[in-house]
Amino acid sequence: MRNALLGSATALALVAATPAPLRADASDAQVAAVIDEGLNRSEAMVTASQLMDGIGPRLTNSQNYRRAADWATARMAAIGLQNVHREGFDFGLGWNIESYRATMVSPRRIDLMAIPVAWSPPTDGVLRAGVVVAPMSKVEHFAAWKGKLAGKVVMISLPGATSESTKPVFQRFDDKQISEYDRYDLPSFDPATADRRAKRTNFPLELSRFLKAEGALAMIRISYRDGMLVHGEGYNYRPGETLALPAFEVAAEDYRRLVRLAAGGPAPEIELQLNARFDDSTLQAENLFGDITGSDPKAGYVMAGAHFDSWIAGDGAADNGAGSVVVLEAARILQRLGVKPRRTIRFALWAGEEQGLLGSRAYIERYLATRPVDPKLTGIAAYSAWSQAWPIAPKPGYAELKAYFNLDNGGGKVRGIYAENNIAAEPMLKKWLSPFEGMGASRVVTSKTGGTDHVYLQAIGLPGYQFIQDPLDYDSRVHHSNLDTLDHLRGDDLRQAATIMAAMLLQAANSDKDLPRMPLPSKPVPTDPFKVRDPDE
């Protein structure tokens, strides 16, 4: 079948520039046309440059996110999607950064590689002070530092040792590596997990308040990667819960230099300057949507999604401008071909993924199902609690979503798809991927994968799936870092991924069978009923 399809694709390249609308029953011809359009007339890299080079990072509810949202919805409308709209959900403060710098001024002057922690309060002009190395990772550490921090910039992290990676920086999967994911992941339930994660999440706020009360001027932490990489993740975006004093992340090499100088004495002095502003004009973040309307209103809909928000260190290219571009390009391919699917195809760009899958969760709670989460919980605390709140209450729209496909593992090409332990769904997924074996993308592996916007759909028993992608340098150095720019994406990989995304959506939209679903989850018993808790957790 693969050779015949590729041959058809070559022939289709000779037809007129405006193709005739494709019939819903012409599946082989449709896939061939998708391959031709997606590979020969791709707009993925042009779209990517407009987003990453022209607009850049898209911190949730920031001014730049809203600028990007204007661009994306205009793009959806220009493609010809129907029902293009935004949907707001409760989030928190906007945070807009104008300028920043960090400099060691004694014993010599060095510009430090550093970045503000997201949602850090600004400095009052240029702050100059000596540093004190005071590692603290839990509230019990505070007592040792009482009366010792006034007027200081507090270095809150242990320096660790220089780490030289023994793994390749850039990698593509081979078959053996993909096969390692073809396993059934036994479920595990620990009811204390949410409480432990919430405790860790709350600590930066508690620490900042302690430091402020002690008269400290700012705090700095070490980057979690070597190589002069910085990241700047921060989660204190709720009104009344922002950090009590300015916070920076400093590159590991520069941080360790400061530690060594402080140990040898006298402690170095540094200057910090952060010009940033909070925006409380709206506490709503926005998801973005557009549709290709199906011919059968009773057939439900299928969906593609990627998160549109990013952190601030780079341009949000691999995480997840790449997935967002693939979703928009898949929409363009299908709209260009004039497809008339049986089911509606919906395209979603999510906000707030980086703060705990907030945008996709808001969509689920509005249309699909709810769980009894304490409404006082927000952010990561709510993220942790949501999957462990019982019972699940399906909404009338629960049965309407027939398939969801997500892309959020960088800019690498698609190699297959995770079946999320749904063995019954594997045959259909394999059938839909089979035309792409020659592109290296035919593998369906049984295991689960997490950390992105399909997770909560799976958590309520709906068919949400994430594609397997070549890692490239995503995990080694790009993810969330200042290297997350368009140079770390690959045009061939993006057009391949968009072509596959479009074909999967089209086949799912026209299939006469629904993807098999897992049962509606109910509360499990603890996996280890005899587990003894560590009191330090």
Secondary structure, DSSP 8 states (H G I E B T S, - for coil): -HHHHHHHHHHHTTS-SS-----TT-HHHHHHHHHHHHHHS--HHHHHIIIIITT----TTSHHHHHHHHHHHHHHHHHT-EEEEEEEEE---EEEEEEEEEEEEESS-EE--EEE-TT----SSEEEEEEEE----SGGGGGGGTTS-TT-EEE-S---------S-SSB---HHHHHTT-S-------TTHHHHHHHHHHHHHHHHHHHHHTT--EEEEE-SSSSS---------STT-S-SS-EEEE-HHHHHHHHHHHHHSS--EEEEEEEEEEE-S--EEEEEEEEE--S-TTS-EEEEEEE----SSS-SIIIIIHHHHHHHHHHHHHHHTT---SSEEEEEEESSGGGTSHHHHHHHHHHTEE----TT--HHHHHHHHTT----EE-GGGGGEEEEEE--S-S--EEEEE-TT-GGGHHHHHHHHGGGGGGT--EEE-----SSTTHHHHHTT--EEEEEE--BTIIIIITTSTT-SGGGS-HHHHHHHHHHHHHHHHHHHH-SS-------------S-TT----TT-
